[in-house]
Amino acid sequence: MTFLSNLTIISKLTVVSDCCRRVHKMNVAKPKEEPGRQSRQQRGYARTRSKLLTAARSVFTEKGLSASVDEIAERADVARGSFYYHFKTKERLINLMVEDVLSELTNRMNKEGADKKGLEAVLDGIIQAHIGFFSNRWQDFVLYYQGRADLTLEESYDGLKKPFLKYARSIEELIEAGTSEPIQDARLRRIASAIAGFMAGYYSFAIIASTDQDIDKEFISLRGAFVTSLARFAKEALP
């Protein structure tokens, strides 16, 4: 057998051996990960993201939505690059936070207002949802209020309008379900806007003017009067 023939045989045997090793590796069972268990990397990612969100709520409450990325990263005690890794832009962060707050508030409002009979009962459910939601969540209310105010500016953050419209639409649907007569879309929208404005206005001024720390108790005691007034306003706005 020639030298070249030997090389050819050795080369073919090497290829076969490599193929066998690959097949063996494919057949070896990998350690199974427990369902729902996160890797260390995933846990680290979640912790950093949570720290950034907590810091952003705190900074936005103190300094408004104009607070810088550096201020948020410093409060979270993470590198500036970590912020951009998680949220890309400050605008994206604000949109996510406002969307989460309004989504939770809308779900609670729909739950409180579901199956209510009559306009007064629906309005009472809407008010109760706001009281229950914002109780002990002052930072979320500030975010809600600042986001709503930002929409009136000439250069507002892109994407903020959509969650607020969804929130307002939920109020419209609840009111519509609580009245026996059909309401024109434009009129229904004005009623819903007035109710949302009333809720935001009460909380924003109560926190400034009230000497009592428990604003929600004051609100609960006045809830009946508020419901009556809002119901009268809504009925007078009907055709």
Backbone torsions as a table, in degrees:
resi	resn	phi	psi	omega
1	MET	NA	134.2	-175.2
2	THR	-77.6	164.3	178.9
3	PHE	-61.5	-41.5	179.2
4	LEU	-63.7	-36.6	178.8
5	SER	-64.7	-41.1	178.0
6	ASN	-61.3	-42.4	178.5
7	LEU	-61.7	-39.8	-179.9
8	THR	-63.0	-44.0	-179.9
9	ILE	-63.8	-45.4	179.3
10	ILE	-60.1	-41.5	-180.0
11	SER	-62.1	-42.9	-179.5
12	LYS	-66.8	-40.2	179.1
13	LEU	-63.4	-36.8	178.7
14	THR	-64.0	-42.8	178.9
15	VAL	-62.0	-44.4	179.7
16	VAL	-62.9	-42.0	180.0
17	SER	-62.3	-43.0	177.8
18	ASP	-60.8	-42.9	179.5
19	CYS	-61.9	-41.1	-179.6
20	CYS	-64.0	-40.8	179.6
21	ARG	-64.3	-39.7	179.3
22	ARG	-63.4	-43.5	179.8
23	VAL	-63.1	-40.7	179.3
24	HIS	-61.5	-43.8	179.2
25	LYS	-62.7	-37.4	-179.9
26	MET	-67.6	-31.7	-176.1
27	ASN	-86.1	-17.0	179.1
28	VAL	-69.8	126.4	-177.8
29	ALA	-69.3	132.3	177.3
30	LYS	-82.0	149.6	177.6
31	PRO	-58.8	132.8	-178.5
32	LYS	-80.2	133.9	176.0
33	GLU	-86.0	138.2	-179.9
34	GLU	-66.0	135.5	-179.5
35	PRO	-58.6	134.0	177.5
36	GLY	80.0	-4.1	180.0
37	ARG	-88.8	128.3	-178.0
38	GLN	-89.1	150.7	174.4
39	SER	-74.2	167.4	178.9
40	ARG	-61.5	-37.2	179.0
41	GLN	-65.0	-41.1	179.1
42	GLN	-66.2	-39.3	178.8
43	ARG	-65.8	-39.2	177.7
44	GLY	-65.2	-40.2	178.0
45	TYR	-61.4	-46.7	-178.0
46	ALA	-64.3	-39.9	179.6
47	ARG	-63.6	-45.2	-179.6
48	THR	-64.6	-42.1	179.1
49	ARG	-62.5	-42.9	178.8
50	SER	-63.2	-40.9	178.1
51	LYS	-62.8	-40.3	179.5
52	LEU	-67.0	-41.3	179.2
53	LEU	-65.5	-42.6	178.3
54	THR	-63.7	-43.5	179.1
55	ALA	-64.4	-41.5	-179.3
56	ALA	-63.3	-42.0	177.5
57	ARG	-58.9	-45.1	-178.4
58	SER	-65.3	-46.5	-177.7
59	VAL	-68.1	-42.6	179.5
60	PHE	-64.4	-34.8	177.8
61	THR	-64.9	-39.0	-177.4
62	GLU	-80.4	-39.7	-168.5
63	LYS	-121.3	-2.7	-179.6
64	GLY	86.3	175.7	-176.8
65	LEU	-70.1	-10.9	178.9
66	SER	-80.5	-2.9	178.2
67	ALA	-56.7	148.2	-173.1
68	SER	-88.0	162.8	175.5
69	VAL	-61.6	-39.0	179.8
70	ASP	-60.4	-40.2	179.6
71	GLU	-65.5	-39.1	178.7
72	ILE	-67.3	-46.0	-179.4
73	ALA	-63.6	-39.8	179.3
74	GLU	-65.0	-42.3	179.1
75	ARG	-65.1	-35.9	179.3
76	ALA	-79.2	-12.1	-177.9
77	ASP	60.9	45.9	175.9
78	VAL	-131.1	164.7	178.2
79	ALA	-69.5	152.5	179.3
80	ARG	-58.5	-37.0	-180.0
81	GLY	-63.2	-30.2	178.7
82	SER	-63.0	-36.5	178.3
83	PHE	-59.9	-49.1	-176.8
84	TYR	-70.0	-26.6	176.1
85	TYR	-66.0	-37.0	-176.3
86	HIS	-88.0	-35.5	-171.1
87	PHE	-126.3	-5.6	177.7
88	LYS	67.7	-55.0	-180.0
89	THR	-141.3	159.8	175.6
90	LYS	-65.1	-35.4	178.6
91	GLU	-59.4	-41.8	178.9
92	ARG	-64.0	-40.9	178.1
93	LEU	-60.8	-48.6	-178.8
94	ILE	-60.7	-43.9	179.6
95	ASN	-59.9	-44.1	-179.6
96	LEU	-64.0	-42.8	-177.9
97	MET	-67.1	-45.5	179.3
98	VAL	-64.9	-41.7	179.5
99	GLU	-62.0	-41.4	178.9
100	ASP	-64.4	-45.0	-179.6
101	VAL	-62.2	-47.9	-177.6
102	LEU	-69.4	-32.2	177.3
103	SER	-65.2	-45.0	177.6
104	GLU	-64.0	-44.3	-179.5
105	LEU	-63.7	-42.8	179.8
106	THR	-63.1	-42.6	178.3
107	ASN	-62.2	-41.6	179.5
108	ARG	-66.8	-40.3	179.8
109	MET	-64.4	-42.7	178.2
110	ASN	-64.7	-36.0	178.8
111	LYS	-68.0	-44.4	-179.2
112	GLU	-68.9	-32.8	-175.8
113	GLY	-92.2	-7.6	-176.6
114	ALA	-65.8	139.1	175.9
115	ASP	61.8	17.8	175.7
116	LYS	-78.3	139.4	-179.9
117	LYS	-108.0	121.6	179.1
118	GLY	95.8	149.3	-175.6
119	LEU	-62.8	-43.0	-179.0
120	GLU	-60.3	-42.1	-179.7
121	ALA	-65.6	-38.4	178.9
122	VAL	-65.5	-45.5	179.8
123	LEU	-63.4	-39.2	177.5
124	ASP	-62.2	-39.7	177.5
125	GLY	-64.8	-40.5	178.5
126	ILE	-63.3	-44.8	179.4
127	ILE	-64.5	-44.6	179.4
128	GLN	-60.5	-37.6	178.8
129	ALA	-62.2	-42.6	179.6
130	HIS	-67.8	-41.8	178.7
131	ILE	-61.3	-48.8	-178.7
132	GLY	-64.2	-36.0	-176.6
133	PHE	-73.9	-47.7	-174.2
134	PHE	-84.8	-7.6	176.4
135	SER	-61.2	123.2	-178.6
136	ASN	63.4	20.5	176.4
137	ARG	-131.0	52.9	-175.6
138	TRP	-61.3	-38.9	-179.9
139	GLN	-62.0	-37.6	178.2
140	ASP	-68.5	-35.5	177.1
141	PHE	-65.8	-41.8	178.5
142	VAL	-59.5	-42.7	178.5
143	LEU	-63.0	-44.0	177.8
144	TYR	-60.2	-46.3	-177.1
145	TYR	-69.1	-43.0	-179.9
146	GLN	-66.9	-38.4	178.1
147	GLY	-64.1	-41.5	178.1
148	ARG	-63.8	-42.5	179.7
149	ALA	-66.9	-34.2	-178.2
150	ASP	-63.0	-29.3	-178.9
151	LEU	-65.0	-19.9	-179.4
152	THR	-85.3	-9.6	-178.7
153	LEU	-80.8	154.7	-179.0
154	GLU	-64.9	-37.5	179.1
155	GLU	-116.5	80.2	-180.0
156	SER	-92.8	168.1	-179.7
157	TYR	-72.2	131.3	179.0
158	ASP	-64.3	140.4	175.4
159	GLY	95.5	-13.6	-178.4
160	LEU	-71.1	-27.5	-173.8
161	LYS	-65.7	-39.2	-173.7
162	LYS	-58.9	-51.9	179.8
163	PRO	-64.7	-32.2	177.5
164	PHE	-69.5	-36.9	177.0
165	LEU	-65.8	-38.5	177.9
166	LYS	-64.6	-42.0	177.3
167	TYR	-61.6	-47.0	179.6
168	ALA	-64.5	-37.5	179.7
169	ARG	-64.1	-35.6	177.9
170	SER	-64.6	-39.2	176.1
171	ILE	-62.9	-43.4	179.0
172	GLU	-58.7	-45.1	-177.2
173	GLU	-65.2	-38.2	178.6
174	LEU	-66.6	-42.6	178.7
175	ILE	-64.2	-43.9	-179.7
176	GLU	-60.1	-39.4	179.8
177	ALA	-70.4	-24.3	-177.7
178	GLY	-90.7	-0.9	178.5
179	THR	-116.2	147.9	-177.1
180	SER	-85.1	-20.5	-177.7
181	GLU	-104.2	144.9	176.9
182	PRO	-66.3	146.0	-178.8
183	ILE	-121.1	136.1	177.4
184	GLN	-61.9	145.2	-175.6
185	ASP	-56.4	-45.1	-177.6
186	ALA	-63.7	-40.7	-179.5
187	ARG	-70.2	-39.7	178.6
188	LEU	-62.8	-39.3	179.8
189	ARG	-65.5	-38.3	178.8
190	ARG	-65.9	-40.6	178.8
191	ILE	-63.9	-46.1	180.0
192	ALA	-62.6	-39.8	179.1
193	SER	-64.4	-39.0	179.2
194	ALA	-65.0	-40.2	179.6
195	ILE	-66.9	-45.9	178.8
196	ALA	-62.7	-40.3	178.6
197	GLY	-65.3	-37.9	178.5
198	PHE	-62.5	-45.8	-178.8
199	MET	-62.6	-46.7	-179.1
200	ALA	-65.9	-41.2	-178.6
201	GLY	-65.2	-41.1	-179.1
202	TYR	-61.0	-51.4	-177.0
203	TYR	-63.3	-41.5	-175.5
204	SER	-66.9	-36.9	179.5
205	PHE	-83.9	-32.6	-179.7
206	ALA	-62.9	-37.5	-178.2
207	ILE	-69.0	-24.7	178.9
208	ILE	-85.5	-45.5	-171.4
209	ALA	-87.1	-26.3	-172.8
210	SER	-78.4	138.5	174.2
211	THR	-94.1	-12.6	178.4
212	ASP	-87.9	130.4	-177.9
213	GLN	-70.0	-27.7	-176.5
214	ASP	-92.8	80.6	-178.0
215	ILE	-66.3	-34.0	-177.3
216	ASP	-63.7	-34.2	177.7
217	LYS	-65.0	-39.9	176.1
218	GLU	-60.9	-44.8	-178.5
219	PHE	-61.9	-44.1	-179.0
220	ILE	-61.6	-40.9	-178.7
221	SER	-67.0	-26.6	-179.1
222	LEU	-98.7	1.5	-171.9
223	ARG	-58.6	-41.4	-179.8
224	GLY	-59.2	-43.4	179.5
225	ALA	-66.6	-39.2	178.8
226	PHE	-64.1	-43.9	-179.2
227	VAL	-61.1	-45.0	179.9
228	THR	-60.7	-44.3	-178.9
229	SER	-66.3	-44.0	179.8
230	LEU	-67.0	-37.3	178.4
231	ALA	-64.9	-40.5	177.9
232	ARG	-64.0	-42.6	178.6
233	PHE	-61.6	-46.0	-178.2
234	ALA	-63.8	-41.7	-179.0
235	LYS	-66.8	-38.4	178.9
236	GLU	-68.8	-25.8	178.8
237	ALA	-81.4	-13.1	179.2
238	LEU	-73.2	156.4	-178.8
239	PRO	-66.8	NA	NA
